[in-house]
Amino acid sequence: GNKGNFMENKEVLISIVVPVYNSEKYIQETIQCILDQTYQNWEIILINDGSQDETEEILRRYLGNTKLSLKYTKQTHHNYFKAIRHGLKYASGEIIFVLDADKILFNQIILPKA
């Protein structure tokens, strides 16, 4: 049979792990960028990496939207790699992206086209 490209399989769940540290200026854009992708079979794992700003307030607004597949966790002390490791525990996707909240390049996060 024709297996095709596995990316064409719409059932593949993609976990997007986003360590967030004092990202109040960027996090809405980052999340919006993911929401705007044509591929919609994803979950976002947000790890608040000890932010001291309004990041958590902003994230809570998104978490209130039950239509979105979001998981949220936080740690008290800023440690980027620990945040990623922590986030990976929550990831259930077959493909995992780690996306920095403040380093997003909109033309570079390309999920497969649905």
Stockholm file with secondary structure:
# STOCKHOLM 1.0

chainA/1-114         GNKGNFMENKEVLISIVVPVYNSEKYIQETIQCILDQTYQNWEIILINDGSQDETEEILRRYLGNTKLSLKYTKQTHHNYFKAIRHGLKYASGEIIFVLDADKILFNQIILPKA
#=GR chainA/1-114 SS CCCCCGGGCTTCCEEEEEEESSCTTTHHHHHHHHHTSSCCCEEEEEEEESCCSSHHHHHHHHHTCTTSCEEEEEESSCCHHHHHHHHHTTCCCSEEEECCTTSCCTTTCCCCCC
#=GC SS_cons         CCCCCGGGCTTCCEEEEEEESSCTTTHHHHHHHHHTSSCCCEEEEEEEESCCSSHHHHHHHHHTCTTSCEEEEEESSCCHHHHHHHHHTTCCCSEEEECCTTSCCTTTCCCCCC
//
